[in-house]
Amino acid sequence: MAKTSDKPVAGIEHGSTFRDKLYTSRTLILPDSGRPLAVFKAQVSVPATDTEALEYLKAHEEFELLQE
């Protein structure tokens, strides 16, 4: 059985990770573009260049920006 890792993958750009205060797993749909964001283990990560997702997550109280 394959084991998953919580370590970041080399080559992935840095971004922000938010904690979902309400759910451990869900799919968020961004209102402007309709793109999905996956919450996994009560966290959702987005690249620093994804302004739409960052603005959405910062605007909702159920998401808390984690210190990295």
Contacts in CASP RR format, 6 or more apart in sequence:
PFRMAT RR
TARGET T0000
AUTHOR 0000-0000-0000
METHOD contacts of the structure
MODEL  1
MAKTSDKPVAGIEHGSTFRDKLYTSRTLILPDSGRPLAVFKAQVSVPATD
TEALEYLKAHEEFELLQE
6 41 0 8 1.000
13 47 0 8 1.000
13 48 0 8 1.000
13 49 0 8 1.000
14 47 0 8 1.000
14 48 0 8 1.000
15 45 0 8 1.000
15 46 0 8 1.000
15 47 0 8 1.000
15 48 0 8 1.000
16 45 0 8 1.000
16 46 0 8 1.000
16 48 0 8 1.000
16 54 0 8 1.000
16 57 0 8 1.000
16 65 0 8 1.000
16 66 0 8 1.000
16 68 0 8 1.000
17 43 0 8 1.000
17 44 0 8 1.000
17 45 0 8 1.000
17 65 0 8 1.000
17 66 0 8 1.000
17 68 0 8 1.000
18 43 0 8 1.000
18 44 0 8 1.000
18 45 0 8 1.000
18 46 0 8 1.000
18 57 0 8 1.000
18 63 0 8 1.000
18 64 0 8 1.000
18 65 0 8 1.000
18 66 0 8 1.000
19 42 0 8 1.000
19 43 0 8 1.000
19 63 0 8 1.000
19 64 0 8 1.000
19 66 0 8 1.000
20 26 0 8 1.000
20 39 0 8 1.000
20 42 0 8 1.000
20 43 0 8 1.000
20 44 0 8 1.000
20 62 0 8 1.000
20 63 0 8 1.000
21 61 0 8 1.000
21 62 0 8 1.000
21 63 0 8 1.000
21 64 0 8 1.000
22 62 0 8 1.000
23 39 0 8 1.000
23 42 0 8 1.000
24 39 0 8 1.000
24 41 0 8 1.000
24 42 0 8 1.000
25 39 0 8 1.000
25 40 0 8 1.000
25 41 0 8 1.000
25 42 0 8 1.000
26 39 0 8 1.000
27 36 0 8 1.000
27 37 0 8 1.000
27 38 0 8 1.000
27 39 0 8 1.000
28 36 0 8 1.000
28 37 0 8 1.000
28 38 0 8 1.000
28 39 0 8 1.000
28 44 0 8 1.000
28 56 0 8 1.000
29 35 0 8 1.000
29 36 0 8 1.000
29 37 0 8 1.000
30 36 0 8 1.000
30 37 0 8 1.000
30 52 0 8 1.000
30 53 0 8 1.000
30 56 0 8 1.000
31 56 0 8 1.000
32 52 0 8 1.000
33 52 0 8 1.000
35 52 0 8 1.000
35 53 0 8 1.000
37 44 0 8 1.000
37 46 0 8 1.000
37 53 0 8 1.000
37 56 0 8 1.000
37 57 0 8 1.000
38 44 0 8 1.000
43 66 0 8 1.000
44 57 0 8 1.000
44 63 0 8 1.000
46 53 0 8 1.000
46 54 0 8 1.000
46 57 0 8 1.000
48 54 0 8 1.000
57 63 0 8 1.000
57 65 0 8 1.000
58 65 0 8 1.000
END
